[in-house]
Amino acid sequence: MKRTSPVVMLGFHELSPVLMDQFIAEGKLPNFARMKSESQVYITEAQEIAPNLEPWIQWVTVDTGLSYKQHGIFDLAEEGRLGYPRVDEILSQSGRKVWICGSMNASFRTPPNGFFLPDPWSVGVDPYPKGEFEGFFHYVRRNVQESSRERMGRSKTDHLKFLAFMVRHGFSAKSITAIINQLAQERSGKFRWKRAAILDRLQWDVFEHYWRHHSPDYSTFFIQSTANFQHLYWRNMDPSPFRIKPSVEEQAEYKDAVPFGYQSMDRIVGECLEKLGRDTVVILASGLSQQPCLVPDDKGRTFYRANDPEEFFAFAGVKSQYRYAPLLSEKFHLYFKDEPGAIEAERLLRALKRGDRELMSVRRDGQEVIGGCAIFTQEDREAIVTAANGDAKPFGRLLFQMNGLKSGVYHPDGVLWIRDTTKKPTPSQRVSLRQVAPTILAHFGLPKPEFMKMDALPGYSVEHTPVHA
């Protein structure tokens, strides 16, 4: 098999083409500016509208070349339901070595030829090889899934296992310095939100360690801290279009949160270009992007999650055994052993009322229940919630408000830059998100499977051949 230049996909979740251009013009992103000047530049179109404009849908599209109608993956943590091979699986089966680091809604059906680190929201898919990421994956998952809580019950042993893993797997001086600076800032009682960027840095250390030691052909590195900053702090970056203006105190802490996220990722891009070399093809993709969330903006949109999930579902009357998995924002999954248990839980959760309003938005898929609080405005903590059996508790006893008001919402445009030094840089063009997967295969000389209906991007072409699911 002929050796082809390795490819690294930087999945920098929901970065905005508009903000990228703005911050580059302001001189805030020197490494992004360099990469863009050396790349073929595209704006991807998700070609979906709400409710199908969700990142856990679009990243499956990136990995498969399939539209939502084709792949059918609607929620986060549904990765195991995909009935088609992803790009990395096709490459792995062709003999290429892969390294999948944190990609959203990713999974594998056959053991990959390489390494696989799931995203922190994954359910039913474990790191590969078994035990390889012990001490790292579950620690990061706990931090990400419960990042809205001040106390998460981590033990000293958890911290030590994580530290031991990092020391053996690329813990860098830059990351150590970043942690020290972060802890110093937190002495003021503020800026805890910046910890998300520290997790990005630590994951980059792990990614770079495995990339350097194992020389994979195709790698993905996925991080999402800036997406969260945009969701929460777009209002602080630019208060002008919003009816609810941030307070002076909020602005003192959050005014530069969004630029901070972009600049943190910019530093990782700089290390990527420096350490991976000019022979490596580097792809920057955002999947989709964000824009100001202006509807509704009279009271502000926020999210609520259960203070204690076990207590909450017991109050609702759920008695069947279940496995609870928190998702992004207000959402969660409940997994039951049988369908009757899921049907009963769906009924009981729908019966929860705040006055005459349903408290929960719920849907069921077989033995799984997917739900979340259906109230998105500021709520009185003493308001009464009633259950199907007549029990009542204050809203604030059951649920807590997650940090901040939502101020960024999804936009179908995404960033796609391909830095391939064998090709000339090009100005921006608009393309379909479904063209990413066949383009990656074409780079490795592999034809697209028959289920991929879109062609590779200009300059990449390989004859079509059947590849079945």
ROKE-600973 format. One record per residue (C-alpha): y negated, z negated, x. Coordinates in nm, 2 decimals. Example, Ala and Ser with C-alpha at 12.3 -4.5 7.8 and 13.67 -1.06 7.14 Angstrom:
# ROKE-600973
(node (0.45; -0.78; 1.23)) (node (0.11; -0.71; 1.37)) 
# end
This chain:
# ROKE-600973
(node (0.00; 0.00; 0.00)) (node (-0.34; 0.11; 0.14)) (node (-0.57; -0.18; 0.21)) (node (-0.89; -0.17; 0.00)) (node (-1.20; -0.36; 0.05)) (node (-1.17; -0.71; -0.12)) (node (-1.36; -0.78; -0.43)) (node (-1.53; -1.10; -0.53)) (node (-1.65; -1.14; -0.88)) (node (-1.93; -1.40; -0.91)) (node (-1.93; -1.50; -1.28)) (node (-2.27; -1.67; -1.31)) (node (-2.26; -1.75; -1.68)) (node (-2.54; -1.63; -1.91)) (node (-2.80; -1.55; -1.64)) (node (-3.08; -1.34; -1.81)) (node (-3.18; -1.00; -1.67)) (node (-3.53; -1.08; -1.79)) (node (-3.55; -1.41; -1.61)) (node (-3.39; -1.27; -1.30)) (node (-3.66; -1.01; -1.27)) (node (-3.93; -1.27; -1.34)) (node (-3.81; -1.52; -1.08)) (node (-3.75; -1.25; -0.82)) (node (-4.10; -1.12; -0.87)) (node (-4.23; -1.47; -0.82)) (node (-4.04; -1.50; -0.49)) (node (-3.81; -1.78; -0.62)) (node (-3.48; -1.60; -0.56)) (node (-3.47; -1.44; -0.21)) (node (-3.09; -1.40; -0.20)) (node (-3.07; -1.25; -0.55)) (node (-3.35; -1.02; -0.45)) (node (-3.16; -0.91; -0.14)) (node (-2.84; -0.85; -0.33)) (node (-3.01; -0.66; -0.61)) (node (-3.18; -0.43; -0.35)) (node (-2.83; -0.35; -0.20)) (node (-2.65; -0.30; -0.53)) (node (-2.57; -0.06; -0.81)) (node (-2.76; -0.24; -1.09)) (node (-2.66; -0.24; -1.45)) (node (-2.74; -0.42; -1.77)) (node (-2.42; -0.48; -1.97)) (node (-2.42; -0.46; -2.35)) (node (-2.18; -0.69; -2.53)) (node (-2.16; -0.46; -2.83)) (node (-2.10; -0.76; -3.06)) (node (-2.32; -0.95; -3.31)) (node (-2.30; -1.30; -3.43)) (node (-2.06; -1.48; -3.50)) (node (-1.87; -1.27; -3.24)) (node (-2.15; -1.30; -2.97)) (node (-1.99; -1.60; -2.79)) (node (-1.92; -1.63; -2.42)) (node (-1.55; -1.72; -2.46)) (node (-1.52; -1.38; -2.64)) (node (-1.73; -1.18; -2.39)) (node (-1.56; -1.31; -2.08)) (node (-1.22; -1.20; -2.22)) (node (-1.38; -0.86; -2.27)) (node (-1.49; -0.86; -1.90)) (node (-1.13; -0.95; -1.79)) (node (-0.95; -0.70; -2.01)) (node (-1.19; -0.42; -2.11)) (node (-1.11; -0.49; -2.47)) (node (-1.36; -0.55; -2.76)) (node (-1.32; -0.87; -2.97)) (node (-1.16; -0.66; -3.25)) (node (-0.89; -0.56; -3.00)) (node (-0.83; -0.89; -2.81)) (node (-0.89; -1.13; -3.10)) (node (-0.98; -1.43; -2.89)) (node (-1.25; -1.61; -3.09)) (node (-1.27; -1.96; -2.95)) (node (-1.28; -2.14; -2.61)) (node (-0.94; -2.27; -2.50)) (node (-0.75; -1.99; -2.68)) (node (-0.67; -1.82; -2.35)) (node (-0.29; -1.84; -2.40)) (node (-0.30; -1.62; -2.71)) (node (-0.40; -1.31; -2.54)) (node (-0.14; -1.04; -2.58)) (node (-0.27; -0.81; -2.30)) (node (-0.27; -0.84; -1.92)) (node (-0.60; -0.92; -1.75)) (node (-0.73; -0.74; -1.45)) (node (-0.61; -1.01; -1.22)) (node (-0.26; -0.99; -1.37)) (node (-0.24; -0.61; -1.33)) (node (-0.36; -0.64; -0.97)) (node (-0.12; -0.93; -0.90)) (node (0.17; -0.73; -1.03)) (node (0.07; -0.43; -0.82)) (node (0.11; -0.65; -0.51)) (node (-0.25; -0.75; -0.46)) (node (-0.33; -1.11; -0.38)) (node (-0.56; -1.29; -0.63)) (node (-0.77; -1.60; -0.64)) (node (-0.90; -1.70; -0.98)) (node (-1.15; -1.99; -0.96)) (node (-1.28; -2.13; -1.29)) (node (-1.31; -1.81; -1.49)) (node (-1.37; -1.88; -1.86)) (node (-1.08; -1.84; -2.11)) (node (-0.85; -1.71; -1.83)) (node (-0.48; -1.76; -1.82)) (node (-0.16; -1.60; -1.67)) (node (0.16; -1.50; -1.84)) (node (0.36; -1.45; -1.52)) (node (0.30; -1.65; -1.20)) (node (0.02; -1.49; -1.01)) (node (0.04; -1.36; -0.65)) (node (-0.21; -1.61; -0.53)) (node (-0.40; -1.91; -0.67)) (node (-0.53; -1.99; -1.02)) (node (-0.78; -2.27; -1.10)) (node (-0.85; -2.28; -1.48)) (node (-1.19; -2.35; -1.63)) (node (-1.25; -2.71; -1.73)) (node (-1.22; -2.63; -2.10)) (node (-0.87; -2.47; -2.08)) (node (-0.58; -2.61; -2.28)) (node (-0.22; -2.52; -2.21)) (node (-0.28; -2.35; -1.88)) (node (-0.24; -2.55; -1.56)) (node (-0.35; -2.47; -1.20)) (node (-0.12; -2.26; -0.99)) (node (0.07; -2.32; -0.77)) (node (0.18; -2.65; -0.94)) (node (0.01; -2.95; -0.78)) (node (-0.21; -2.73; -0.56)) (node (-0.54; -2.86; -0.70)) (node (-0.43; -3.22; -0.77)) (node (-0.72; -3.45; -0.74)) (node (-0.98; -3.18; -0.82)) (node (-0.91; -3.01; -1.15)) (node (-0.87; -3.31; -1.38)) (node (-1.16; -3.49; -1.22)) (node (-1.39; -3.19; -1.27)) (node (-1.26; -3.14; -1.62)) (node (-1.34; -3.50; -1.72)) (node (-1.69; -3.47; -1.58)) (node (-1.76; -3.14; -1.76)) (node (-1.60; -3.22; -2.09)) (node (-1.77; -3.55; -2.13)) (node (-2.09; -3.48; -1.94)) (node (-2.30; -3.59; -2.24)) (node (-2.17; -3.94; -2.20)) (node (-2.33; -4.19; -1.96)) (node (-2.00; -4.37; -1.90)) (node (-1.67; -4.18; -1.88)) (node (-1.43; -4.44; -1.75)) (node (-1.36; -4.28; -1.42)) (node (-1.17; -4.52; -1.18)) (node (-1.22; -4.58; -0.81)) (node (-0.88; -4.41; -0.76)) (node (-1.01; -4.10; -0.93)) (node (-1.31; -4.08; -0.70)) (node (-1.10; -4.13; -0.39)) (node (-0.85; -3.86; -0.49)) (node (-1.13; -3.62; -0.55)) (node (-1.30; -3.71; -0.22)) (node (-0.96; -3.67; -0.03)) (node (-0.91; -3.33; -0.19)) (node (-1.26; -3.21; -0.09)) (node (-1.23; -3.33; 0.27)) (node (-0.91; -3.12; 0.30)) (node (-1.05; -2.82; 0.12)) (node (-1.39; -2.72; 0.26)) (node (-1.62; -3.01; 0.18)) (node (-1.94; -2.88; 0.35)) (node (-2.24; -3.05; 0.51)) (node (-2.47; -2.88; 0.26)) (node (-2.28; -3.03; -0.03)) (node (-2.28; -3.38; 0.13)) (node (-2.66; -3.35; 0.18)) (node (-2.70; -3.23; -0.18)) (node (-2.51; -3.53; -0.31)) (node (-2.72; -3.78; -0.11)) (node (-3.04; -3.62; -0.23)) (node (-2.91; -3.62; -0.59)) (node (-2.83; -3.99; -0.58)) (node (-3.17; -4.07; -0.43)) (node (-3.34; -3.88; -0.71)) (node (-3.14; -4.07; -0.97)) (node (-3.28; -4.40; -0.85)) (node (-3.58; -4.33; -1.07)) (node (-3.35; -4.32; -1.37)) (node (-3.41; -3.95; -1.42)) (node (-3.26; -3.61; -1.31)) (node (-2.90; -3.70; -1.38)) (node (-2.87; -3.35; -1.54)) (node (-2.89; -3.20; -1.20)) (node (-2.54; -3.32; -1.13)) (node (-2.41; -3.00; -1.28)) (node (-2.54; -2.80; -0.98)) (node (-2.36; -3.04; -0.75)) (node (-2.03; -2.95; -0.92)) (node (-2.11; -2.58; -0.87)) (node (-2.16; -2.65; -0.50)) (node (-1.84; -2.84; -0.47)) (node (-1.65; -2.56; -0.64)) (node (-1.81; -2.31; -0.41)) (node (-1.67; -2.51; -0.11)) (node (-1.32; -2.49; -0.26)) (node (-1.36; -2.12; -0.34)) (node (-1.48; -2.04; 0.01)) (node (-1.20; -2.25; 0.17)) (node (-0.92; -2.06; -0.01)) (node (-1.09; -1.72; 0.03)) (node (-1.12; -1.78; 0.41)) (node (-0.77; -1.91; 0.46)) (node (-0.58; -1.67; 0.23)) (node (-0.77; -1.34; 0.23)) (node (-0.72; -1.24; -0.13)) (node (-0.78; -0.89; -0.25)) (node (-0.95; -0.99; -0.58)) (node (-1.12; -1.32; -0.64)) (node (-1.34; -1.46; -0.92)) (node (-1.58; -1.75; -0.88)) (node (-1.72; -1.88; -1.21)) (node (-1.99; -2.14; -1.27)) (node (-2.20; -2.23; -1.58)) (node (-2.46; -2.50; -1.50)) (node (-2.76; -2.27; -1.55)) (node (-2.64; -2.16; -1.89)) (node (-2.65; -2.52; -2.00)) (node (-3.00; -2.57; -1.86)) (node (-3.12; -2.27; -2.05)) (node (-2.96; -2.39; -2.38)) (node (-3.14; -2.73; -2.34)) (node (-3.46; -2.67; -2.14)) (node (-3.59; -2.32; -2.22)) (node (-3.84; -2.50; -2.44)) (node (-3.96; -2.68; -2.13)) (node (-3.98; -2.37; -1.92)) (node (-4.19; -2.19; -2.18)) (node (-4.31; -2.41; -2.47)) (node (-4.54; -2.13; -2.61)) (node (-4.30; -1.97; -2.87)) (node (-4.17; -2.30; -3.00)) (node (-4.31; -2.51; -3.29)) (node (-4.18; -2.83; -3.15)) (node (-4.35; -2.89; -2.81)) (node (-4.20; -3.11; -2.55)) (node (-4.37; -3.43; -2.47)) (node (-4.55; -3.51; -2.15)) (node (-4.26; -3.73; -2.04)) (node (-4.01; -3.45; -2.10)) (node (-4.21; -3.20; -1.91)) (node (-4.23; -3.43; -1.61)) (node (-3.85; -3.41; -1.58)) (node (-3.75; -3.08; -1.73)) (node (-4.03; -2.83; -1.68)) (node (-3.86; -2.67; -1.38)) (node (-3.49; -2.72; -1.50)) (node (-3.42; -2.35; -1.57)) (node (-3.58; -2.22; -1.24)) (node (-3.39; -2.50; -1.06)) (node (-3.06; -2.36; -1.20)) (node (-3.14; -2.01; -1.08)) (node (-3.25; -2.13; -0.74)) (node (-2.93; -2.34; -0.70)) (node (-2.72; -2.03; -0.77)) (node (-2.94; -1.83; -0.54)) (node (-2.84; -2.05; -0.25)) (node (-2.47; -1.99; -0.33)) (node (-2.54; -1.61; -0.34)) (node (-2.69; -1.64; 0.01)) (node (-2.38; -1.82; 0.14)) (node (-2.16; -1.56; -0.03)) (node (-2.34; -1.26; 0.13)) (node (-2.34; -1.44; 0.47)) (node (-1.98; -1.56; 0.48)) (node (-1.79; -1.28; 0.30)) (node (-1.93; -1.00; 0.51)) (node (-2.05; -0.65; 0.43)) (node (-1.69; -0.51; 0.38)) (node (-1.64; -0.73; 0.08)) (node (-1.75; -0.58; -0.26)) (node (-1.95; -0.85; -0.44)) (node (-1.99; -0.82; -0.82)) (node (-2.24; -1.04; -1.00)) (node (-2.18; -1.06; -1.37)) (node (-2.32; -1.29; -1.64)) (node (-2.12; -1.17; -1.94)) (node (-2.42; -1.20; -2.17)) (node (-2.75; -1.39; -2.15)) (node (-2.99; -1.61; -2.34)) (node (-3.33; -1.59; -2.52)) (node (-3.55; -1.85; -2.69)) (node (-3.38; -2.02; -2.99)) (node (-3.65; -2.01; -3.25)) (node (-3.46; -2.04; -3.58)) (node (-3.46; -2.30; -3.71)) (node (-3.74; -2.45; -3.51)) (node (-3.92; -2.67; -3.77)) (node (-3.70; -2.98; -3.70)) (node (-3.51; -2.87; -3.39)) (node (-3.15; -2.78; -3.35)) (node (-2.92; -3.04; -3.19)) (node (-2.55; -3.13; -3.17)) (node (-2.34; -3.44; -3.25)) (node (-2.00; -3.55; -3.11)) (node (-1.77; -3.84; -3.19)) (node (-1.85; -4.16; -3.01)) (node (-1.48; -4.24; -3.00)) (node (-1.26; -3.95; -3.12)) (node (-0.96; -4.18; -3.20)) (node (-1.18; -4.40; -3.42)) (node (-1.34; -4.10; -3.58)) (node (-1.02; -3.93; -3.68)) (node (-0.87; -4.26; -3.80)) (node (-1.18; -4.31; -4.02)) (node (-1.12; -3.96; -4.16)) (node (-0.77; -4.06; -4.25)) (node (-0.58; -3.84; -4.00)) (node (-0.24; -4.00; -3.95)) (node (-0.03; -3.72; -3.80)) (node (0.01; -3.72; -3.43)) (node (-0.24; -3.49; -3.25)) (node (-0.38; -3.39; -2.92)) (node (-0.76; -3.38; -2.89)) (node (-0.94; -3.14; -2.67)) (node (-1.33; -3.14; -2.66)) (node (-1.50; -2.80; -2.63)) (node (-1.86; -2.70; -2.56)) (node (-2.14; -2.85; -2.77)) (node (-2.01; -3.01; -3.10)) (node (-1.67; -2.83; -3.11)) (node (-1.32; -2.96; -3.06)) (node (-0.96; -2.87; -3.10)) (node (-0.68; -3.08; -3.26)) (node (-0.32; -2.97; -3.18)) (node (-0.05; -3.09; -3.42)) (node (0.33; -3.08; -3.39)) (node (0.37; -2.90; -3.72)) (node (0.16; -2.71; -3.97)) (node (0.17; -2.97; -4.25)) (node (0.00; -3.22; -4.02)) (node (-0.28; -2.96; -3.94)) (node (-0.32; -2.87; -4.31)) (node (-0.37; -3.24; -4.40)) (node (-0.61; -3.30; -4.12)) (node (-0.82; -2.99; -4.23)) (node (-0.84; -3.13; -4.58)) (node (-0.94; -3.48; -4.46)) (node (-1.21; -3.35; -4.22)) (node (-1.35; -3.13; -4.49)) (node (-1.37; -3.43; -4.72)) (node (-1.61; -3.62; -4.49)) (node (-1.95; -3.63; -4.65)) (node (-2.30; -3.72; -4.55)) (node (-2.45; -3.76; -4.89)) (node (-2.36; -3.45; -5.08)) (node (-2.32; -3.24; -4.76)) (node (-2.00; -3.17; -4.57)) (node (-2.02; -3.35; -4.24)) (node (-1.77; -3.12; -4.06)) (node (-1.73; -2.75; -4.02)) (node (-1.35; -2.69; -3.99)) (node (-1.10; -2.41; -3.98)) (node (-0.73; -2.41; -3.92)) (node (-0.51; -2.17; -3.73)) (node (-0.14; -2.26; -3.78)) (node (-0.08; -2.60; -3.61)) (node (-0.44; -2.61; -3.47)) (node (-0.76; -2.73; -3.62)) (node (-1.09; -2.62; -3.47)) (node (-1.39; -2.82; -3.59)) (node (-1.73; -2.97; -3.52)) (node (-2.02; -3.16; -3.68)) (node (-2.19; -2.93; -3.93)) (node (-2.53; -3.12; -3.90)) (node (-2.76; -2.97; -3.64)) (node (-3.09; -3.15; -3.72)) (node (-3.22; -3.49; -3.63)) (node (-3.02; -3.74; -3.84)) (node (-3.08; -4.10; -3.94)) (node (-2.83; -4.32; -3.76)) (node (-2.80; -4.55; -4.06)) (node (-2.72; -4.27; -4.30)) (node (-2.38; -4.33; -4.47)) (node (-2.08; -4.11; -4.41)) (node (-1.79; -4.13; -4.66)) (node (-1.43; -4.04; -4.62)) (node (-1.17; -3.91; -4.86)) (node (-1.04; -4.26; -4.94)) (node (-1.39; -4.39; -5.01)) (node (-1.44; -4.57; -4.68)) (node (-1.80; -4.56; -4.55)) (node (-1.96; -4.60; -4.21)) (node (-2.31; -4.53; -4.06)) (node (-2.36; -4.19; -3.91)) (node (-2.46; -4.34; -3.57)) (node (-2.14; -4.55; -3.56)) (node (-1.93; -4.24; -3.57)) (node (-2.13; -3.97; -3.39)) (node (-2.39; -3.96; -3.11)) (node (-2.65; -3.70; -3.05)) (node (-2.60; -3.49; -2.74)) (node (-2.89; -3.46; -2.50)) (node (-3.20; -3.26; -2.60)) (node (-3.27; -3.00; -2.86)) (node (-3.12; -2.65; -2.84)) (node (-3.38; -2.41; -2.72)) (node (-3.17; -2.11; -2.58)) (node (-2.95; -1.89; -2.78)) (node (-2.72; -1.59; -2.69)) (node (-2.84; -1.24; -2.62)) (node (-2.61; -0.94; -2.58)) (node (-2.75; -0.81; -2.26)) (node (-2.59; -0.93; -1.93)) (node (-2.64; -0.89; -1.56)) (node (-2.40; -0.66; -1.36)) (node (-2.47; -0.59; -1.00)) (node (-2.21; -0.43; -0.77)) (node (-2.28; -0.46; -0.40)) (node (-2.06; -0.20; -0.24)) (node (-2.19; -0.09; 0.10)) (node (-2.00; 0.24; 0.07)) (node (-2.22; 0.34; -0.22)) (node (-2.59; 0.39; -0.26)) (node (-2.79; 0.13; -0.45)) (node (-2.91; 0.25; -0.79)) (node (-3.18; 0.15; -1.04)) (node (-3.09; -0.03; -1.35)) (node (-2.87; 0.15; -1.61)) (node (-2.73; 0.02; -1.94)) (node (-2.35; 0.02; -1.98)) (node (-2.08; -0.14; -2.19)) (node (-1.93; -0.47; -2.09)) (node (-1.59; -0.31; -2.15)) (node (-1.64; -0.08; -1.85)) (node (-1.62; -0.37; -1.60)) (node (-1.24; -0.41; -1.61)) (node (-1.15; -0.04; -1.56)) (node (-1.41; -0.02; -1.28)) (node (-1.24; -0.30; -1.09)) (node (-0.90; -0.14; -1.12)) (node (-1.04; 0.19; -1.01)) (node (-1.18; 0.03; -0.70)) (node (-0.82; -0.06; -0.60)) (node (-0.70; 0.29; -0.69)) (node (-0.53; 0.18; -1.01)) (node (-0.55; 0.37; -1.33)) (node (-0.67; 0.19; -1.64)) (node (-0.40; 0.08; -1.89)) (node (-0.37; 0.27; -2.21)) (node (-0.52; -0.01; -2.41)) (node (-0.86; 0.02; -2.22)) (node (-1.06; 0.27; -2.41)) (node (-1.37; 0.28; -2.20)) (node (-1.40; 0.46; -1.87)) (node (-1.49; 0.31; -1.53)) (node (-1.85; 0.32; -1.42)) (node (-1.99; 0.64; -1.26)) (node (-1.85; 0.69; -0.91)) (node (-1.52; 0.53; -0.99)) (node (-1.24; 0.74; -1.15)) (node (-0.86; 0.73; -1.15)) (node (-0.63; 0.91; -1.38)) (node (-0.51; 0.73; -1.69)) (node (-0.15; 0.61; -1.70)) (node (0.03; 0.39; -1.96)) (node (0.04; 0.02; -1.88)) (node (0.18; -0.18; -2.17)) (node (0.11; -0.53; -2.28)) 
# end
